[in-house]
Amino acid sequence: MQYLLTSEEAVRRQVAAAVAEAEGLGEVTAVESLARLREHLDTDEGSCVLVDEALADVSALAVVQEVARSYPLVPVILLARSRSTELLSAAMDAGARSVLTLPLSLEELYSRLQPVLAWSQAVREVGAQEEAGARRQGTVTAVVGAKGGVGTSTIAVVAAAQLAQHVRTCLVDLDVRGGDLAAMTGLSVRRSVIDLVDIAAEASAREVAEVMYPLPGGLSLLPAPEHGEAGEAMTEAATRQIISMLRYQFDHVVLDCGSRMDDVLAMALDCADRVLVVATPDAPALRSVRRLTQAFTRLDIAHGRIVEMVMNRSGRQREIQPRMAARMTEVPLAASVPDLTSQMDVAVNSSTLLTATVPALAKAVQPVTSLLLSGAAAASAPPPEAAGAPGSRLRRRGGGAKSRRWQRGQVIVEFPVVFALATAALLLCVQLLGYGVSYMMANHAAQEAAHAYGTGMSTAEVQREVRDRLPAPYRSGLRIERSASSEVTATVPVPSVLDLSTSARAGIVWEAQP
């Protein structure tokens, strides 16, 4: 089944008539929106998608790029009113496999549409044999350095090696002008990712396997070219197509993107599911993190992707701690890796990072691996809303804002209750303190009264003597009572909003009269 995305009735009739007149090209179903097209492709992946250049409310090239990224095995063809070199180049960069000119002719249909349909059929047959008809995409993680020398490649290599122990993993060196993953792993390469540029649109698993190098532990490496100037051949379209192919061959793809902001890095970040920014706990690196993430927003790169920071070479003796760095850069902290430079020197200098035994390094990078494995598990079973239209990430953002508003409302409602409980607790503490002081005063008054009675003073004299020795707040409520058993009870008031008092007793010791 072929699908036509257009908002013009005339285009629908023209395409339907042309395809019906041609033999062996199948049927065409017209849809009016990208959301409706996604519904069809999610339930019954078509053999081809035709996108009208003159869509009403969205850019046709943006639709081509979105469909090509979300459904890499479905070829996309752009329908244009006129054919030019600029349009053809823009369509190819967006992910289109061909451009058809309106009005359609049988000759052009056969020459351009038939090969695309044949390629689609072959890919579907291979996919059916390998996956038993099931589409399963792997997870792509882009590791980018805030600046040079922060340990981006080391984190990427060790994390990918640990992932390879659990799932099929591929490591891609997309720092095409200065990548050194091959050297770090002890390889001397003759083939590189650049060899796939010219055939990226039609490359199969066999061509990709011929360029890859197996590494110890089951990890596969797609290296950067040995000579940096060869990296200029890498294009945005080839980057997207290569990453899309790798999604279907591996459970997890780790991209070492270096730290150079260029078109290749931008496309890699757009194709990734998660972006890890590697930095070190120093001010220059953290400033680079801020500049990088601000560039993401300014240039609309990695929109809606999970962007987190990995703090490398951290330590308790460092002035900037990982959590402080996360607050300074406003980038969530994914993991922190301690400074293990001295323990890694031998492995790095001998290019045996994968085979050398550095338990501290493996333990330090384990949180990063666990994070990627958990992200891959979540991605393998996305909720229905997550696989919907392009606005789903915006809806999730809105949901987060709604949650934050709900939390603020909850704080406003709970604050009076918490304040009342805190005030009551404070008053209780003050009351208990006052009660203790009053009891001390009562005990002192009882001792003084007992002594006064023992020296032969009258009741009036005892009352006056004890009252004069008490602080003013305790004088008005003072009561002194003498029992027949030669005991004196002194009662004093307790400072309180309630009518409270406390008492103490003392025995009279009679002194001999002269």
Contacts in CASP RR format, 6 or more apart in sequence:
PFRMAT RR
TARGET T0000
AUTHOR 0000-0000-0000
METHOD contacts of the structure
MODEL  1
MQYLLTSEEAVRRQVAAAVAEAEGLGEVTAVESLARLREHLDTDEGSCVL
VDEALADVSALAVVQEVARSYPLVPVILLARSRSTELLSAAMDAGARSVL
TLPLSLEELYSRLQPVLAWSQAVREVGAQEEAGARRQGTVTAVVGAKGGV
GTSTIAVVAAAQLAQHVRTCLVDLDVRGGDLAAMTGLSVRRSVIDLVDIA
AEASAREVAEVMYPLPGGLSLLPAPEHGEAGEAMTEAATRQIISMLRYQF
DHVVLDCGSRMDDVLAMALDCADRVLVVATPDAPALRSVRRLTQAFTRLD
IAHGRIVEMVMNRSGRQREIQPRMAARMTEVPLAASVPDLTSQMDVAVNS
STLLTATVPALAKAVQPVTSLLLSGAAAASAPPPEAAGAPGSRLRRRGGG
AKSRRWQRGQVIVEFPVVFALATAALLLCVQLLGYGVSYMMANHAAQEAA
HAYGTGMSTAEVQREVRDRLPAPYRSGLRIERSASSEVTATVPVPSVLDL
STSARAGIVWEAQP
1 26 0 8 1.000
1 27 0 8 1.000
1 29 0 8 1.000
1 40 0 8 1.000
1 44 0 8 1.000
1 46 0 8 1.000
1 47 0 8 1.000
2 19 0 8 1.000
2 25 0 8 1.000
2 26 0 8 1.000
2 27 0 8 1.000
2 28 0 8 1.000
2 29 0 8 1.000
2 46 0 8 1.000
2 47 0 8 1.000
2 48 0 8 1.000
2 49 0 8 1.000
2 50 0 8 1.000
2 117 0 8 1.000
3 28 0 8 1.000
3 29 0 8 1.000
3 30 0 8 1.000
3 31 0 8 1.000
3 37 0 8 1.000
3 40 0 8 1.000
3 41 0 8 1.000
3 46 0 8 1.000
3 48 0 8 1.000
3 49 0 8 1.000
3 50 0 8 1.000
4 11 0 8 1.000
4 12 0 8 1.000
4 15 0 8 1.000
4 16 0 8 1.000
4 28 0 8 1.000
4 29 0 8 1.000
4 30 0 8 1.000
4 31 0 8 1.000
4 49 0 8 1.000
4 50 0 8 1.000
4 52 0 8 1.000
5 30 0 8 1.000
5 31 0 8 1.000
5 32 0 8 1.000
5 33 0 8 1.000
5 34 0 8 1.000
5 37 0 8 1.000
5 49 0 8 1.000
5 50 0 8 1.000
5 51 0 8 1.000
5 52 0 8 1.000
5 55 0 8 1.000
5 63 0 8 1.000
6 12 0 8 1.000
6 15 0 8 1.000
6 30 0 8 1.000
6 32 0 8 1.000
6 50 0 8 1.000
6 51 0 8 1.000
6 52 0 8 1.000
6 54 0 8 1.000
6 55 0 8 1.000
6 79 0 8 1.000
7 32 0 8 1.000
7 52 0 8 1.000
7 54 0 8 1.000
7 55 0 8 1.000
7 56 0 8 1.000
7 57 0 8 1.000
8 52 0 8 1.000
8 54 0 8 1.000
11 52 0 8 1.000
11 54 0 8 1.000
11 79 0 8 1.000
11 102 0 8 1.000
12 30 0 8 1.000
14 102 0 8 1.000
14 103 0 8 1.000
14 104 0 8 1.000
15 28 0 8 1.000
15 30 0 8 1.000
15 50 0 8 1.000
15 79 0 8 1.000
15 104 0 8 1.000
16 28 0 8 1.000
16 30 0 8 1.000
18 103 0 8 1.000
18 104 0 8 1.000
18 105 0 8 1.000
18 106 0 8 1.000
18 109 0 8 1.000
19 25 0 8 1.000
19 26 0 8 1.000
19 27 0 8 1.000
19 28 0 8 1.000
19 109 0 8 1.000
21 106 0 8 1.000
22 106 0 8 1.000
22 109 0 8 1.000
22 110 0 8 1.000
25 109 0 8 1.000
25 113 0 8 1.000
25 114 0 8 1.000
25 117 0 8 1.000
28 50 0 8 1.000
29 40 0 8 1.000
31 37 0 8 1.000
31 40 0 8 1.000
34 58 0 8 1.000
34 63 0 8 1.000
34 66 0 8 1.000
34 67 0 8 1.000
34 389 0 8 1.000
34 390 0 8 1.000
35 388 0 8 1.000
35 389 0 8 1.000
37 49 0 8 1.000
37 67 0 8 1.000
38 70 0 8 1.000
38 388 0 8 1.000
38 389 0 8 1.000
40 46 0 8 1.000
41 49 0 8 1.000
41 67 0 8 1.000
41 70 0 8 1.000
41 71 0 8 1.000
41 74 0 8 1.000
42 387 0 8 1.000
45 71 0 8 1.000
45 73 0 8 1.000
45 74 0 8 1.000
45 124 0 8 1.000
45 135 0 8 1.000
46 74 0 8 1.000
46 120 0 8 1.000
47 74 0 8 1.000
47 75 0 8 1.000
47 117 0 8 1.000
47 120 0 8 1.000
47 121 0 8 1.000
47 124 0 8 1.000
48 74 0 8 1.000
48 75 0 8 1.000
48 76 0 8 1.000
48 77 0 8 1.000
48 113 0 8 1.000
48 116 0 8 1.000
48 117 0 8 1.000
48 120 0 8 1.000
49 67 0 8 1.000
49 71 0 8 1.000
49 74 0 8 1.000
49 75 0 8 1.000
49 76 0 8 1.000
49 77 0 8 1.000
50 77 0 8 1.000
50 79 0 8 1.000
50 100 0 8 1.000
51 60 0 8 1.000
51 63 0 8 1.000
51 64 0 8 1.000
51 67 0 8 1.000
51 76 0 8 1.000
51 77 0 8 1.000
51 78 0 8 1.000
51 79 0 8 1.000
51 96 0 8 1.000
52 60 0 8 1.000
52 79 0 8 1.000
53 60 0 8 1.000
53 78 0 8 1.000
53 79 0 8 1.000
53 80 0 8 1.000
53 81 0 8 1.000
54 60 0 8 1.000
54 81 0 8 1.000
55 63 0 8 1.000
60 78 0 8 1.000
61 78 0 8 1.000
61 90 0 8 1.000
61 91 0 8 1.000
61 94 0 8 1.000
62 94 0 8 1.000
64 76 0 8 1.000
64 78 0 8 1.000
64 91 0 8 1.000
64 94 0 8 1.000
64 95 0 8 1.000
64 96 0 8 1.000
65 94 0 8 1.000
65 95 0 8 1.000
65 240 0 8 1.000
66 390 0 8 1.000
67 74 0 8 1.000
67 76 0 8 1.000
68 74 0 8 1.000
68 76 0 8 1.000
68 94 0 8 1.000
68 95 0 8 1.000
68 96 0 8 1.000
68 240 0 8 1.000
68 244 0 8 1.000
69 240 0 8 1.000
69 244 0 8 1.000
69 270 0 8 1.000
69 271 0 8 1.000
72 241 0 8 1.000
72 244 0 8 1.000
72 245 0 8 1.000
72 247 0 8 1.000
72 248 0 8 1.000
73 120 0 8 1.000
73 123 0 8 1.000
73 124 0 8 1.000
73 127 0 8 1.000
73 135 0 8 1.000
73 248 0 8 1.000
74 120 0 8 1.000
75 97 0 8 1.000
75 98 0 8 1.000
75 116 0 8 1.000
75 117 0 8 1.000
75 119 0 8 1.000
75 120 0 8 1.000
76 95 0 8 1.000
76 96 0 8 1.000
76 97 0 8 1.000
77 96 0 8 1.000
77 97 0 8 1.000
77 98 0 8 1.000
77 99 0 8 1.000
77 100 0 8 1.000
77 112 0 8 1.000
77 113 0 8 1.000
77 116 0 8 1.000
78 87 0 8 1.000
78 91 0 8 1.000
78 96 0 8 1.000
78 98 0 8 1.000
78 99 0 8 1.000
78 100 0 8 1.000
79 99 0 8 1.000
79 100 0 8 1.000
79 101 0 8 1.000
79 102 0 8 1.000
80 87 0 8 1.000
80 91 0 8 1.000
80 99 0 8 1.000
80 100 0 8 1.000
80 101 0 8 1.000
80 102 0 8 1.000
81 101 0 8 1.000
81 102 0 8 1.000
82 101 0 8 1.000
83 99 0 8 1.000
83 101 0 8 1.000
87 99 0 8 1.000
88 99 0 8 1.000
91 99 0 8 1.000
92 201 0 8 1.000
92 237 0 8 1.000
93 235 0 8 1.000
93 236 0 8 1.000
93 237 0 8 1.000
94 237 0 8 1.000
95 237 0 8 1.000
95 240 0 8 1.000
95 241 0 8 1.000
97 116 0 8 1.000
97 119 0 8 1.000
97 201 0 8 1.000
98 112 0 8 1.000
98 113 0 8 1.000
98 116 0 8 1.000
99 112 0 8 1.000
100 108 0 8 1.000
100 109 0 8 1.000
100 112 0 8 1.000
100 113 0 8 1.000
101 108 0 8 1.000
119 202 0 8 1.000
126 204 0 8 1.000
126 205 0 8 1.000
127 133 0 8 1.000
130 205 0 8 1.000
136 248 0 8 1.000
136 380 0 8 1.000
137 247 0 8 1.000
137 248 0 8 1.000
137 379 0 8 1.000
138 247 0 8 1.000
138 248 0 8 1.000
138 250 0 8 1.000
138 251 0 8 1.000
138 252 0 8 1.000
138 253 0 8 1.000
138 376 0 8 1.000
138 379 0 8 1.000
138 380 0 8 1.000
139 251 0 8 1.000
139 252 0 8 1.000
139 253 0 8 1.000
139 273 0 8 1.000
139 274 0 8 1.000
139 372 0 8 1.000
139 375 0 8 1.000
139 376 0 8 1.000
139 379 0 8 1.000
139 380 0 8 1.000
140 243 0 8 1.000
140 246 0 8 1.000
140 247 0 8 1.000
140 252 0 8 1.000
140 253 0 8 1.000
140 255 0 8 1.000
140 271 0 8 1.000
140 272 0 8 1.000
140 273 0 8 1.000
140 274 0 8 1.000
141 252 0 8 1.000
141 253 0 8 1.000
141 254 0 8 1.000
141 255 0 8 1.000
141 272 0 8 1.000
141 273 0 8 1.000
141 274 0 8 1.000
141 275 0 8 1.000
141 276 0 8 1.000
141 372 0 8 1.000
142 255 0 8 1.000
142 257 0 8 1.000
142 268 0 8 1.000
142 269 0 8 1.000
142 271 0 8 1.000
142 272 0 8 1.000
142 274 0 8 1.000
142 275 0 8 1.000
142 276 0 8 1.000
142 302 0 8 1.000
143 152 0 8 1.000
143 155 0 8 1.000
143 156 0 8 1.000
143 159 0 8 1.000
143 254 0 8 1.000
143 255 0 8 1.000
143 256 0 8 1.000
143 257 0 8 1.000
143 258 0 8 1.000
143 276 0 8 1.000
143 278 0 8 1.000
143 310 0 8 1.000
144 152 0 8 1.000
144 257 0 8 1.000
144 258 0 8 1.000
144 259 0 8 1.000
144 265 0 8 1.000
144 269 0 8 1.000
144 275 0 8 1.000
144 276 0 8 1.000
144 277 0 8 1.000
144 278 0 8 1.000
144 292 0 8 1.000
145 151 0 8 1.000
145 152 0 8 1.000
145 257 0 8 1.000
145 258 0 8 1.000
145 259 0 8 1.000
145 277 0 8 1.000
145 278 0 8 1.000
145 279 0 8 1.000
145 288 0 8 1.000
145 292 0 8 1.000
146 259 0 8 1.000
146 277 0 8 1.000
146 278 0 8 1.000
146 279 0 8 1.000
146 280 0 8 1.000
146 285 0 8 1.000
146 286 0 8 1.000
146 288 0 8 1.000
146 289 0 8 1.000
146 292 0 8 1.000
147 259 0 8 1.000
147 279 0 8 1.000
147 284 0 8 1.000
147 285 0 8 1.000
147 288 0 8 1.000
148 258 0 8 1.000
148 259 0 8 1.000
149 259 0 8 1.000
150 259 0 8 1.000
150 278 0 8 1.000
150 279 0 8 1.000
150 280 0 8 1.000
150 285 0 8 1.000
150 312 0 8 1.000
150 313 0 8 1.000
151 278 0 8 1.000
151 280 0 8 1.000
151 312 0 8 1.000
152 256 0 8 1.000
152 257 0 8 1.000
152 258 0 8 1.000
152 259 0 8 1.000
152 278 0 8 1.000
153 175 0 8 1.000
153 179 0 8 1.000
153 180 0 8 1.000
153 181 0 8 1.000
153 184 0 8 1.000
153 256 0 8 1.000
153 258 0 8 1.000
154 184 0 8 1.000
154 312 0 8 1.000
154 344 0 8 1.000
154 348 0 8 1.000
154 353 0 8 1.000
155 276 0 8 1.000
155 278 0 8 1.000
155 310 0 8 1.000
155 312 0 8 1.000
155 337 0 8 1.000
155 365 0 8 1.000
155 368 0 8 1.000
156 171 0 8 1.000
156 181 0 8 1.000
156 254 0 8 1.000
156 255 0 8 1.000
156 256 0 8 1.000
157 171 0 8 1.000
157 181 0 8 1.000
157 184 0 8 1.000
157 185 0 8 1.000
157 256 0 8 1.000
157 353 0 8 1.000
157 354 0 8 1.000
158 353 0 8 1.000
158 361 0 8 1.000
158 362 0 8 1.000
158 365 0 8 1.000
159 254 0 8 1.000
159 365 0 8 1.000
159 368 0 8 1.000
159 369 0 8 1.000
159 372 0 8 1.000
160 169 0 8 1.000
160 170 0 8 1.000
160 171 0 8 1.000
160 219 0 8 1.000
160 252 0 8 1.000
160 254 0 8 1.000
161 215 0 8 1.000
161 217 0 8 1.000
161 219 0 8 1.000
161 354 0 8 1.000
162 362 0 8 1.000
162 365 0 8 1.000
162 366 0 8 1.000
162 369 0 8 1.000
163 169 0 8 1.000
163 252 0 8 1.000
163 254 0 8 1.000
163 369 0 8 1.000
163 372 0 8 1.000
163 373 0 8 1.000
164 217 0 8 1.000
164 218 0 8 1.000
164 219 0 8 1.000
165 217 0 8 1.000
166 373 0 8 1.000
167 250 0 8 1.000
167 251 0 8 1.000
167 252 0 8 1.000
167 373 0 8 1.000
167 376 0 8 1.000
168 249 0 8 1.000
168 250 0 8 1.000
168 251 0 8 1.000
168 252 0 8 1.000
169 218 0 8 1.000
169 219 0 8 1.000
169 220 0 8 1.000
169 250 0 8 1.000
169 251 0 8 1.000
169 252 0 8 1.000
169 253 0 8 1.000
169 254 0 8 1.000
170 212 0 8 1.000
170 219 0 8 1.000
170 220 0 8 1.000
170 221 0 8 1.000
170 222 0 8 1.000
170 246 0 8 1.000
170 249 0 8 1.000
170 250 0 8 1.000
170 252 0 8 1.000
170 253 0 8 1.000
170 254 0 8 1.000
171 181 0 8 1.000
171 215 0 8 1.000
171 219 0 8 1.000
171 220 0 8 1.000
171 221 0 8 1.000
171 222 0 8 1.000
171 254 0 8 1.000
171 256 0 8 1.000
172 193 0 8 1.000
172 221 0 8 1.000
172 222 0 8 1.000
172 242 0 8 1.000
172 243 0 8 1.000
172 246 0 8 1.000
172 253 0 8 1.000
172 254 0 8 1.000
172 255 0 8 1.000
172 256 0 8 1.000
173 179 0 8 1.000
173 180 0 8 1.000
173 181 0 8 1.000
173 182 0 8 1.000
173 193 0 8 1.000
173 221 0 8 1.000
173 222 0 8 1.000
173 223 0 8 1.000
173 224 0 8 1.000
173 256 0 8 1.000
174 193 0 8 1.000
174 224 0 8 1.000
174 239 0 8 1.000
174 255 0 8 1.000
174 256 0 8 1.000
174 257 0 8 1.000
174 258 0 8 1.000
174 264 0 8 1.000
174 265 0 8 1.000
174 268 0 8 1.000
175 224 0 8 1.000
175 256 0 8 1.000
175 257 0 8 1.000
175 258 0 8 1.000
175 259 0 8 1.000
175 260 0 8 1.000
176 193 0 8 1.000
176 194 0 8 1.000
176 224 0 8 1.000
176 225 0 8 1.000
176 228 0 8 1.000
176 230 0 8 1.000
176 231 0 8 1.000
176 234 0 8 1.000
176 264 0 8 1.000
177 224 0 8 1.000
177 228 0 8 1.000
177 229 0 8 1.000
177 231 0 8 1.000
177 232 0 8 1.000
177 260 0 8 1.000
178 224 0 8 1.000
178 228 0 8 1.000
179 224 0 8 1.000
179 256 0 8 1.000
179 258 0 8 1.000
180 224 0 8 1.000
181 221 0 8 1.000
181 223 0 8 1.000
181 224 0 8 1.000
181 256 0 8 1.000
182 188 0 8 1.000
182 189 0 8 1.000
182 213 0 8 1.000
182 221 0 8 1.000
182 223 0 8 1.000
182 224 0 8 1.000
182 226 0 8 1.000
183 351 0 8 1.000
184 348 0 8 1.000
184 351 0 8 1.000
184 353 0 8 1.000
185 215 0 8 1.000
185 221 0 8 1.000
185 351 0 8 1.000
185 353 0 8 1.000
185 354 0 8 1.000
186 351 0 8 1.000
186 352 0 8 1.000
187 213 0 8 1.000
187 215 0 8 1.000
187 221 0 8 1.000
187 223 0 8 1.000
189 213 0 8 1.000
189 223 0 8 1.000
189 226 0 8 1.000
191 210 0 8 1.000
191 211 0 8 1.000
191 213 0 8 1.000
191 223 0 8 1.000
192 211 0 8 1.000
192 222 0 8 1.000
192 223 0 8 1.000
192 224 0 8 1.000
192 225 0 8 1.000
192 226 0 8 1.000
192 230 0 8 1.000
193 211 0 8 1.000
193 222 0 8 1.000
193 223 0 8 1.000
193 224 0 8 1.000
193 225 0 8 1.000
193 234 0 8 1.000
193 242 0 8 1.000
194 224 0 8 1.000
194 225 0 8 1.000
194 230 0 8 1.000
194 231 0 8 1.000
194 233 0 8 1.000
194 234 0 8 1.000
195 211 0 8 1.000
196 203 0 8 1.000
196 207 0 8 1.000
196 208 0 8 1.000
196 211 0 8 1.000
196 238 0 8 1.000
196 242 0 8 1.000
197 233 0 8 1.000
197 234 0 8 1.000
197 235 0 8 1.000
197 238 0 8 1.000
199 207 0 8 1.000
200 237 0 8 1.000
200 238 0 8 1.000
200 241 0 8 1.000
200 242 0 8 1.000
200 245 0 8 1.000
201 237 0 8 1.000
201 241 0 8 1.000
203 241 0 8 1.000
203 242 0 8 1.000
203 245 0 8 1.000
205 245 0 8 1.000
205 249 0 8 1.000
208 222 0 8 1.000
208 242 0 8 1.000
208 245 0 8 1.000
208 246 0 8 1.000
208 249 0 8 1.000
211 222 0 8 1.000
212 220 0 8 1.000
212 221 0 8 1.000
212 222 0 8 1.000
213 220 0 8 1.000
213 221 0 8 1.000
213 222 0 8 1.000
213 223 0 8 1.000
214 220 0 8 1.000
214 221 0 8 1.000
215 221 0 8 1.000
215 354 0 8 1.000
216 354 0 8 1.000
216 355 0 8 1.000
217 354 0 8 1.000
219 354 0 8 1.000
220 250 0 8 1.000
222 242 0 8 1.000
222 246 0 8 1.000
224 231 0 8 1.000
225 231 0 8 1.000
234 264 0 8 1.000
235 263 0 8 1.000
236 263 0 8 1.000
236 264 0 8 1.000
236 266 0 8 1.000
236 267 0 8 1.000
239 264 0 8 1.000
239 267 0 8 1.000
239 268 0 8 1.000
239 271 0 8 1.000
240 267 0 8 1.000
240 270 0 8 1.000
240 271 0 8 1.000
243 253 0 8 1.000
243 255 0 8 1.000
243 268 0 8 1.000
243 271 0 8 1.000
243 272 0 8 1.000
244 271 0 8 1.000
246 253 0 8 1.000
247 253 0 8 1.000
251 376 0 8 1.000
252 372 0 8 1.000
252 376 0 8 1.000
254 372 0 8 1.000
255 268 0 8 1.000
255 272 0 8 1.000
257 264 0 8 1.000
257 265 0 8 1.000
257 268 0 8 1.000
257 269 0 8 1.000
258 265 0 8 1.000
259 288 0 8 1.000
261 292 0 8 1.000
261 295 0 8 1.000
266 299 0 8 1.000
266 301 0 8 1.000
269 275 0 8 1.000
269 296 0 8 1.000
269 301 0 8 1.000
269 302 0 8 1.000
269 305 0 8 1.000
270 301 0 8 1.000
270 302 0 8 1.000
270 303 0 8 1.000
270 305 0 8 1.000
272 302 0 8 1.000
272 305 0 8 1.000
273 305 0 8 1.000
273 306 0 8 1.000
273 375 0 8 1.000
273 379 0 8 1.000
274 305 0 8 1.000
274 306 0 8 1.000
274 308 0 8 1.000
274 372 0 8 1.000
274 375 0 8 1.000
275 302 0 8 1.000
275 305 0 8 1.000
275 306 0 8 1.000
275 307 0 8 1.000
275 308 0 8 1.000
276 308 0 8 1.000
276 309 0 8 1.000
276 310 0 8 1.000
276 334 0 8 1.000
276 368 0 8 1.000
277 289 0 8 1.000
277 292 0 8 1.000
277 293 0 8 1.000
277 307 0 8 1.000
277 308 0 8 1.000
277 309 0 8 1.000
277 310 0 8 1.000
277 331 0 8 1.000
278 309 0 8 1.000
278 310 0 8 1.000
278 312 0 8 1.000
279 285 0 8 1.000
279 286 0 8 1.000
279 288 0 8 1.000
279 289 0 8 1.000
279 309 0 8 1.000
279 310 0 8 1.000
279 311 0 8 1.000
279 312 0 8 1.000
279 325 0 8 1.000
279 329 0 8 1.000
280 311 0 8 1.000
280 312 0 8 1.000
280 313 0 8 1.000
281 311 0 8 1.000
281 313 0 8 1.000
281 314 0 8 1.000
281 315 0 8 1.000
281 318 0 8 1.000
281 319 0 8 1.000
281 320 0 8 1.000
281 321 0 8 1.000
281 322 0 8 1.000
281 325 0 8 1.000
282 320 0 8 1.000
283 320 0 8 1.000
286 320 0 8 1.000
286 325 0 8 1.000
286 328 0 8 1.000
286 329 0 8 1.000
289 309 0 8 1.000
289 329 0 8 1.000
289 331 0 8 1.000
290 328 0 8 1.000
290 329 0 8 1.000
290 330 0 8 1.000
293 307 0 8 1.000
293 329 0 8 1.000
293 330 0 8 1.000
293 331 0 8 1.000
295 301 0 8 1.000
296 302 0 8 1.000
296 303 0 8 1.000
296 307 0 8 1.000
303 393 0 8 1.000
304 393 0 8 1.000
304 397 0 8 1.000
307 331 0 8 1.000
307 332 0 8 1.000
308 331 0 8 1.000
308 332 0 8 1.000
308 333 0 8 1.000
308 334 0 8 1.000
308 371 0 8 1.000
309 325 0 8 1.000
309 326 0 8 1.000
309 329 0 8 1.000
309 331 0 8 1.000
309 332 0 8 1.000
309 333 0 8 1.000
309 334 0 8 1.000
310 334 0 8 1.000
310 335 0 8 1.000
310 336 0 8 1.000
310 337 0 8 1.000
310 368 0 8 1.000
311 322 0 8 1.000
311 325 0 8 1.000
311 333 0 8 1.000
311 335 0 8 1.000
311 336 0 8 1.000
311 337 0 8 1.000
312 336 0 8 1.000
312 337 0 8 1.000
313 337 0 8 1.000
313 338 0 8 1.000
313 339 0 8 1.000
313 341 0 8 1.000
314 321 0 8 1.000
314 322 0 8 1.000
314 336 0 8 1.000
314 337 0 8 1.000
314 338 0 8 1.000
314 339 0 8 1.000
315 321 0 8 1.000
315 338 0 8 1.000
315 339 0 8 1.000
320 328 0 8 1.000
322 333 0 8 1.000
322 336 0 8 1.000
323 333 0 8 1.000
325 333 0 8 1.000
326 332 0 8 1.000
326 333 0 8 1.000
334 367 0 8 1.000
334 368 0 8 1.000
334 371 0 8 1.000
335 365 0 8 1.000
335 367 0 8 1.000
335 368 0 8 1.000
335 371 0 8 1.000
336 367 0 8 1.000
337 364 0 8 1.000
337 365 0 8 1.000
337 368 0 8 1.000
338 360 0 8 1.000
338 364 0 8 1.000
340 358 0 8 1.000
340 360 0 8 1.000
340 361 0 8 1.000
340 364 0 8 1.000
343 358 0 8 1.000
343 360 0 8 1.000
343 361 0 8 1.000
344 353 0 8 1.000
344 358 0 8 1.000
344 361 0 8 1.000
346 352 0 8 1.000
346 356 0 8 1.000
347 353 0 8 1.000
347 356 0 8 1.000
347 358 0 8 1.000
350 356 0 8 1.000
385 392 0 8 1.000
385 395 0 8 1.000
385 396 0 8 1.000
386 392 0 8 1.000
386 396 0 8 1.000
431 496 0 8 1.000
434 494 0 8 1.000
434 495 0 8 1.000
434 496 0 8 1.000
435 494 0 8 1.000
435 500 0 8 1.000
435 502 0 8 1.000
436 502 0 8 1.000
438 474 0 8 1.000
438 492 0 8 1.000
438 493 0 8 1.000
438 494 0 8 1.000
438 495 0 8 1.000
438 501 0 8 1.000
438 502 0 8 1.000
439 502 0 8 1.000
439 504 0 8 1.000
441 470 0 8 1.000
441 471 0 8 1.000
441 474 0 8 1.000
441 492 0 8 1.000
442 490 0 8 1.000
442 491 0 8 1.000
442 492 0 8 1.000
442 502 0 8 1.000
442 503 0 8 1.000
442 504 0 8 1.000
443 490 0 8 1.000
443 504 0 8 1.000
443 506 0 8 1.000
444 469 0 8 1.000
444 470 0 8 1.000
445 466 0 8 1.000
445 469 0 8 1.000
445 470 0 8 1.000
445 474 0 8 1.000
445 478 0 8 1.000
445 480 0 8 1.000
445 490 0 8 1.000
445 492 0 8 1.000
445 504 0 8 1.000
446 488 0 8 1.000
446 489 0 8 1.000
446 490 0 8 1.000
446 504 0 8 1.000
446 505 0 8 1.000
446 506 0 8 1.000
447 506 0 8 1.000
448 465 0 8 1.000
448 466 0 8 1.000
448 469 0 8 1.000
449 462 0 8 1.000
449 465 0 8 1.000
449 466 0 8 1.000
449 480 0 8 1.000
449 482 0 8 1.000
449 488 0 8 1.000
449 490 0 8 1.000
449 506 0 8 1.000
450 487 0 8 1.000
450 488 0 8 1.000
450 506 0 8 1.000
450 507 0 8 1.000
450 508 0 8 1.000
450 509 0 8 1.000
451 509 0 8 1.000
452 461 0 8 1.000
452 462 0 8 1.000
452 465 0 8 1.000
452 466 0 8 1.000
453 462 0 8 1.000
453 482 0 8 1.000
453 488 0 8 1.000
453 508 0 8 1.000
454 508 0 8 1.000
454 509 0 8 1.000
454 510 0 8 1.000
454 511 0 8 1.000
455 511 0 8 1.000
456 511 0 8 1.000
456 513 0 8 1.000
457 465 0 8 1.000
459 480 0 8 1.000
459 482 0 8 1.000
462 480 0 8 1.000
463 478 0 8 1.000
463 480 0 8 1.000
466 478 0 8 1.000
466 480 0 8 1.000
466 490 0 8 1.000
467 475 0 8 1.000
467 478 0 8 1.000
470 478 0 8 1.000
470 492 0 8 1.000
473 493 0 8 1.000
473 495 0 8 1.000
474 492 0 8 1.000
474 493 0 8 1.000
476 493 0 8 1.000
477 491 0 8 1.000
477 492 0 8 1.000
477 493 0 8 1.000
477 501 0 8 1.000
478 490 0 8 1.000
478 491 0 8 1.000
478 492 0 8 1.000
479 490 0 8 1.000
479 491 0 8 1.000
480 488 0 8 1.000
480 489 0 8 1.000
480 490 0 8 1.000
480 491 0 8 1.000
481 488 0 8 1.000
481 489 0 8 1.000
481 491 0 8 1.000
482 488 0 8 1.000
482 489 0 8 1.000
482 508 0 8 1.000
483 489 0 8 1.000
486 507 0 8 1.000
486 508 0 8 1.000
486 510 0 8 1.000
487 505 0 8 1.000
487 506 0 8 1.000
487 507 0 8 1.000
487 508 0 8 1.000
488 505 0 8 1.000
488 506 0 8 1.000
488 507 0 8 1.000
488 508 0 8 1.000
489 503 0 8 1.000
489 504 0 8 1.000
489 505 0 8 1.000
490 503 0 8 1.000
490 504 0 8 1.000
490 505 0 8 1.000
490 506 0 8 1.000
491 501 0 8 1.000
491 502 0 8 1.000
491 503 0 8 1.000
492 501 0 8 1.000
492 502 0 8 1.000
492 503 0 8 1.000
493 500 0 8 1.000
493 501 0 8 1.000
494 500 0 8 1.000
494 501 0 8 1.000
494 502 0 8 1.000
END
